[in-house]
Amino acid sequence: MALINYLTTIKFGFGEIAGIEADLASYGIKKPLIVADKGVVAIGLIAGVQKGSATLAAAPVFDATPTNPTEAAVLEALALYKQNDCDGLVAIGGGSPIDLAKGVALLATHDGPLETYAAILGGIPKVSASVAPVIAVPTTSGTGSEVGRAALITLNDGRKLGFISPYLIPKLAICDPELTLGLPGWLTAATGMDAVTHCIETYLSPRENPPAEAIALDGLKRAVAHIERATKDGSDREARKEMMMAALQGGLTFQKGLGAVHALSHPLGGLKEVSLHHGTLNAVLLPAVLRFNEPESKAKYAEIRKALGLATDADLAVWIADLTARLGMPKNLTEMKVPRGVVAAISEAAVKDHSTASNPRAATAADYAAMLEASF
């Protein structure tokens, strides 16, 4: 049996954010908590959204979201939520504020501790429909978290774990490309490669879901056709729109599961020694994982080459590496200042990560160590 489920309500297009006051009323949210980060506050995005909504203008704002969401930040935002008797959340920003809002929405209605609900610890069935409502407003084009059923959160003990449930999918995603105009080039590239990776990994997942695979291939084509334009010119409206759609499509395919890239990037993102951007990590790790998976995925690799207009014998790993080089991204983990001493621990963590189960080729800790070494 194939379980196929799509998914939530999405408003997509330039100017869609203008209707958020009516959207809040539609979902019965009268006292929202805005979850953001200091970056989107500093550039005026939060203030701009608040101008169009009396409800949001009066709402408390939690802007202390870390680059990689943490349990400590979830608990800090939860305290603000409870202090103000909030009844829902509006997450504005990239994947980090959206994931953090999901963690708050969960603990606002479920007893802690947070790790109780981690996927690899048997937490999926413990998440109920009582999760507080979330409206997600992405301001980057990459994570797909606005339609994703998962939140990635680093616990206080350093473990970066996935919290997965259909009840964690935001009730509404407002995807307004206007909010991404002028995004810095490096962040456009990093988040865009996150979308590319999502589309590739979900397409390669062995789980049966032909609609998701069609969406993943279409998203991949859109992303690779527009990521360089969007990176070079932040005001390119067509490129911004297409990248936001590609990111959304990557998120719509998450139910197929991801793979070895994310099994590695999740624990790497939890390192305390260095702060690592998730999308950049995925871009650096993707070539080594593509080489590892090719023996089990020859037919799908051929379909990817066809979709991208590549030669039938093109090396996808080399093609991805060349793309990221043109985008000016780091070439390897060494340039990202990842300490080589973490290889063993990250490899063991990757085996336990929930994304390992949907990688097309079974991977051991030794396999993961080899992929990491090839990425230095």
C-alpha positions in Angstrom: 0.0 0.0 0.0 1.2 3.5 -0.8 0.1 6.3 1.6 -0.2 9.5 -0.3 -1.3 12.7 1.4 -1.3 16.4 0.2 -1.0 18.3 2.6 -2.1 21.8 3.7 -3.4 25.1 2.4 -0.9 27.3 0.5 -1.3 30.8 -0.7 1.3 31.5 -3.4 2.1 34.7 -5.3 3.4 38.3 -5.1 1.4 40.3 -2.5 -0.2 37.4 -0.7 1.0 38.6 2.7 -1.4 41.5 2.5 -4.3 39.2 3.4 -2.8 37.8 6.6 -5.3 39.6 8.9 -8.1 37.7 7.3 -6.1 34.5 7.4 -5.6 34.8 11.2 -9.3 35.2 11.6 -10.0 32.2 9.4 -7.9 30.0 11.7 -9.3 31.4 14.9 -6.0 33.0 15.9 -6.7 36.1 18.0 -3.5 36.4 20.0 -0.6 35.1 18.0 3.1 34.9 18.9 5.3 36.0 16.1 8.4 33.8 15.8 11.3 35.3 13.8 15.0 35.9 14.0 17.1 39.1 14.5 18.0 39.2 10.8 14.4 39.5 9.5 13.6 42.0 12.2 16.7 44.1 11.4 15.8 44.5 7.7 12.2 45.5 8.5 10.3 42.5 7.3 8.4 42.0 10.6 7.5 45.7 10.9 6.3 45.6 7.3 4.0 42.6 7.9 2.7 44.1 11.1 1.6 47.3 9.2 -0.9 45.3 7.3 -2.4 43.5 10.3 -3.8 45.1 13.5 -3.6 41.7 15.2 0.1 41.2 14.4 0.8 44.8 15.3 -0.2 44.0 18.8 1.5 40.6 19.0 4.6 39.8 21.0 7.7 38.9 18.9 10.2 36.3 19.7 13.3 37.1 17.6 16.0 35.0 19.3 15.8 32.1 17.0 19.3 30.6 16.5 20.7 29.6 13.1 19.9 26.0 14.1 16.9 25.9 16.4 17.5 24.7 20.0 15.5 23.3 22.8 16.5 26.2 24.9 15.1 28.7 22.4 11.9 26.7 22.1 11.4 26.9 25.9 12.2 30.6 25.9 9.6 31.3 23.2 7.1 29.0 24.9 7.4 31.1 28.1 6.6 34.2 26.0 3.7 32.4 24.4 2.2 31.4 27.7 2.9 34.8 29.4 0.8 36.5 26.7 -2.0 33.8 26.6 -1.3 33.2 22.9 -3.5 30.9 20.9 -1.4 30.4 17.8 1.9 31.3 16.0 3.0 33.2 12.9 6.5 32.1 11.9 8.2 34.6 9.6 11.7 33.8 8.2 13.6 30.8 7.0 13.4 27.3 8.1 14.8 28.0 11.6 11.9 30.2 12.8 9.4 27.9 11.2 10.9 24.8 12.9 11.1 26.6 16.2 7.5 27.7 16.0 6.5 24.1 15.4 8.4 23.1 18.6 6.5 25.8 20.5 3.2 24.7 19.0 3.9 21.2 20.2 4.9 22.0 23.8 2.1 24.6 24.1 -0.4 21.7 24.1 1.7 18.6 25.1 3.6 17.8 28.3 7.4 17.9 28.0 10.2 17.2 27.9 10.7 17.9 24.2 12.6 14.7 23.5 9.5 12.7 24.3 8.3 13.5 20.7 11.5 12.8 18.8 10.9 10.5 15.8 13.8 8.2 16.6 12.7 7.9 20.2 9.2 6.7 19.3 7.6 10.1 19.6 5.6 10.2 16.3 2.4 8.7 17.7 2.6 10.8 20.8 1.9 14.0 18.8 -1.8 14.7 18.7 -4.1 17.0 16.7 -4.1 19.5 19.7 -0.9 21.1 18.4 -1.4 24.9 18.4 -2.0 26.4 14.9 0.9 27.7 12.9 0.9 30.1 9.9 4.2 29.9 8.1 5.6 32.8 6.1 8.9 31.8 4.5 11.3 34.6 3.6 13.9 32.4 2.0 13.5 29.8 -0.7 15.0 26.5 0.5 13.8 24.6 3.5 10.2 23.8 2.5 9.4 23.8 6.2 6.3 25.8 5.5 4.7 22.6 4.3 6.9 20.1 6.0 5.8 17.7 8.7 9.1 17.9 10.5 11.0 20.2 12.8 14.7 19.8 13.4 15.7 20.9 16.9 19.0 20.6 18.8 18.4 19.4 22.3 20.2 20.8 25.3 22.5 17.7 25.3 23.6 18.5 21.7 21.6 15.9 19.8 19.9 17.4 16.7 16.7 15.4 16.4 13.7 15.3 14.1 10.2 15.8 15.4 7.8 14.5 12.8 4.0 14.4 12.6 1.3 15.5 10.1 0.0 17.6 13.0 3.2 19.7 12.8 2.5 20.8 9.3 1.5 24.5 9.4 -2.2 25.2 8.9 -1.4 27.7 6.2 1.7 28.6 4.2 1.8 32.1 2.8 4.5 32.0 0.1 5.0 35.5 -1.1 8.1 35.9 -3.3 8.0 39.7 -2.6 9.5 38.9 0.8 12.6 37.3 -0.8 13.5 40.2 -3.1 17.0 41.5 -2.1 18.0 38.4 -0.2 21.8 38.3 0.0 23.5 36.2 -2.7 25.2 33.8 -0.4 21.9 33.1 1.4 20.1 32.7 -1.9 22.6 30.2 -3.0 22.7 28.3 0.3 18.9 28.0 0.7 18.5 27.3 -3.0 20.9 24.4 -2.8 18.8 23.1 0.1 15.8 23.0 -2.2 17.9 21.2 -4.9 19.0 18.6 -2.3 15.4 18.1 -1.1 14.2 17.5 -4.6 17.0 15.1 -5.4 16.9 13.1 -2.2 13.1 12.7 -2.1 13.1 11.7 -5.8 15.7 9.0 -5.0 13.9 7.7 -1.9 12.7 4.1 -2.5 9.3 4.8 -1.0 6.5 4.5 -3.5 4.9 7.9 -4.3 4.8 8.7 -8.0 3.0 12.1 -7.5 5.8 13.2 -5.1 8.4 12.1 -7.6 6.8 14.2 -10.3 6.8 17.2 -8.1 10.4 16.6 -7.0 11.6 16.5 -10.6 9.7 19.6 -11.6 11.0 21.4 -8.5 14.6 20.4 -9.4 14.2 21.7 -12.9 12.9 25.1 -11.7 15.7 25.4 -9.1 18.6 24.7 -11.4 17.2 26.9 -14.1 16.9 29.9 -11.8 19.3 29.6 -8.9 22.2 31.4 -10.6 19.9 34.2 -11.8 18.4 34.7 -8.3 21.9 34.6 -6.7 23.3 37.2 -9.1 20.3 39.6 -9.1 18.2 39.7 -5.9 15.5 41.8 -7.7 14.9 39.3 -10.5 11.2 38.7 -9.8 10.8 35.7 -12.1 13.8 33.9 -10.6 12.6 34.7 -7.0 9.2 33.3 -7.8 10.6 30.1 -9.4 13.0 29.5 -6.5 10.2 29.9 -4.0 8.1 27.4 -6.0 11.0 25.0 -6.2 11.5 25.2 -2.4 7.8 24.6 -1.8 7.9 21.6 -4.1 10.8 20.2 -2.2 8.8 20.5 1.0 5.7 18.9 -0.6 7.8 15.7 -1.3 9.2 15.3 2.2 6.7 12.5 2.9 8.9 10.2 0.7 11.7 10.8 3.2 15.2 12.3 2.6 18.5 10.4 2.6 22.2 10.3 3.5 22.8 14.0 2.8 20.4 14.9 5.6 21.4 12.0 7.8 24.8 13.7 7.9 23.8 17.3 7.9 21.4 17.0 10.8 24.1 15.9 13.3 26.7 18.2 11.8 24.2 21.1 12.3 24.2 20.3 16.0 27.9 20.7 16.5 28.8 23.3 19.2 32.4 23.8 17.8 31.2 25.6 14.7 27.9 27.1 13.4 27.1 25.5 10.1 24.4 26.6 7.6 22.1 23.6 6.7 21.8 24.4 3.0 25.5 25.0 2.6 26.2 21.7 4.3 23.8 19.9 2.0 25.5 21.4 -1.1 29.0 20.3 0.1 27.8 16.8 1.1 25.6 16.1 -2.0 28.4 15.1 -4.5 29.8 12.3 -2.2 26.3 11.0 -1.5 25.4 11.0 -5.2 28.5 8.8 -5.9 27.6 6.4 -3.1 23.9 6.0 -4.1 24.4 5.7 -7.9 24.8 1.9 -8.0 21.3 1.5 -6.5 19.6 4.3 -8.5 20.8 4.1 -12.1 17.4 4.4 -13.7 16.5 7.4 -11.6 19.9 9.0 -12.2 19.1 8.7 -15.9 15.7 10.4 -15.4 17.4 13.3 -13.5 19.9 13.7 -16.4 17.0 13.8 -18.8 15.1 16.3 -16.8 18.1 18.6 -16.6 19.0 18.2 -20.2 22.4 16.6 -19.4 24.3 14.1 -21.5 23.4 10.5 -20.8 26.8 9.8 -19.3 27.1 13.1 -17.3 28.5 12.7 -13.8 25.8 14.2 -11.5 28.3 14.6 -8.7 30.6 16.6 -10.8 27.8 18.6 -12.2 26.5 19.5 -8.7 30.1 20.5 -7.6 30.5 22.7 -10.7 27.1 24.4 -10.0 28.0 25.2 -6.4 31.4 26.5 -7.5 29.7 28.9 -9.9 27.5 30.0 -7.0 30.6 30.8 -5.0 29.8 28.3 -2.2 32.4 26.5 -0.1 34.0 23.5 -1.9 34.4 21.2 1.1 33.9 20.8 4.8 37.5 22.0 5.4 36.5 25.5 4.0 33.5 25.3 6.4 35.9 24.8 9.3 34.4 21.4 10.2 36.9 19.7 12.5 38.0 16.3 11.1 37.9 14.8 14.6 34.1 14.6 14.5 33.9 12.1 11.7 33.4 9.0 13.9 30.7 10.6 16.1 28.8 12.1 13.1 28.9 8.8 11.2 27.4 7.0 14.2 24.8 9.7 14.6 23.9 9.5 10.9 23.1 5.8 11.1 20.6 6.6 13.8 19.1 9.6 12.0 15.5 9.2 10.7 16.6 10.1 7.1 18.8 7.0 6.8 15.8 4.8 6.5 14.8 6.4 3.2 18.2 6.5 1.5 18.2 4.4 -1.6 21.3 2.4 -0.6 21.8 1.0 2.9 24.6 2.9 4.6 26.7 1.8 7.6 28.8 4.1 9.9 31.8 3.2 7.8 30.0 4.2 4.6 29.1 7.6 6.2 32.7 8.1 7.4 33.8 7.5 3.8 31.3 10.1 2.5 32.4 12.6 5.1 36.1 12.0 4.3 35.4 12.5 0.6 33.8 15.9 1.5 36.8 17.3 3.3 
